[in-house]
């Protein structure tokens, strides 16, 4: 779509990065990841017993899972980013949480936790 906006084709040998700079269109995935990060931080700072907090901390009943690849949950992406640390505790510190927001929003291959 962005290439058609600029009226160029792949034969013009312009990189996707160049095209993105010219169109100044923000990546939808990046926006979704930023909103997810913000929402996860807000929910983890909730102190009362709201349903949003209960959903995050809920563990499924001890049942057998279906065969095949396990379904990814929305929090699996956050768990992968923090690699073993409990991100709900880190989210209590807003400054530290905001520092990591930009790195989380980047595509997975460039994402690295400090």
N, C-alpha and C positions, 0 to 999 in steps of 0.2 A: 504494500500500500504506500509506504513512504517513497519507494523508488518511482512509483507512478505519479506521486505528487511532484517529484523533481523531473519527471519525464526522462528517466534514464533506465537502462537495462543492466543485466549482469555482464553483458558484453562490453559495457563501458569501463569495466574493471574498477569500480568504486567500492571501497570497503563498507561494511555495515556501520562501522564507527563514523566514517565520513558522512554517510547518509544521515545518521542520527544527529550529527552536529549541524548539518544544513537544515533539517526539518525542525529541530528543537522539540521533538516529540518525546515525552517522557515514557519510559517503559512501564507498561501496565503491571507486570509482575513485580517490579520494584515498588510501585505504589501500594500494591496489596501487601507485600511483605512489611513495609513501613507501618501500615495501619494495623497489621497483625501484631507487630512488636509493641506498638503503643497500647493496644487493647490488652495484651498479655500483661504489660506492666501495670496498667490501671487495675485489672482484676486481681492481680497478686497482692496489691496493696489494700484490698478490701478487708475490713476487720470484722464485719458482722457476717451472719450466716445466709448470704444471698445465694440464689441458685447458680449464678455464674461461677462463684468460687467453689461451690459443691461439685459442679461439673468438672472443673479442672482437677480437683483432688480425688475424684471418684475412681475407684478401682473396680473393674468388672467382676462379676461373680466368678467363682471357680468353675468354669465350664471349659470343655474342650473347644478349641478354635477350629474353624473349617480348614480343610486341606488347601494348600496353595500358599501364595505369597500373602503375608499379613497386610491388612489394610493400614495405610499410614493415617495416623491421627494428626490433628492440627498442632499438637504440642510436640510431636516427634521432631519437627524442624527446629524448635527451640532447644530440645534436648541434644540434638546433634551439634548445634552451634556451641553450646556450653560444655559439651563432652564430659559429662559426669558430675559437674557442679550443679547444685540445686538453684535453678534460675529464679525460683520464687523468692528466695532469700536475697539474691542480688538485686532484684527489682525493687526491694524496699528502699535502696539507695538510688534516688532519682537521677543524681548526677552521673553515677556510673552507668546506669541503664541508658541514659541519653548518649553517652560516649560510644556505646556499642551499637546504637541504632543504625548508623550509617553503614557499618560493616555488615550487619545482618541483612540490610536491604540489597546489597550487591549480589550479583549472580553467584551461585554456589562455588564455582571454581576459583573465584577471587576472595571468598569469604574465609576469614581466619579470626578466631577468638584470641584475645590477648591473655 
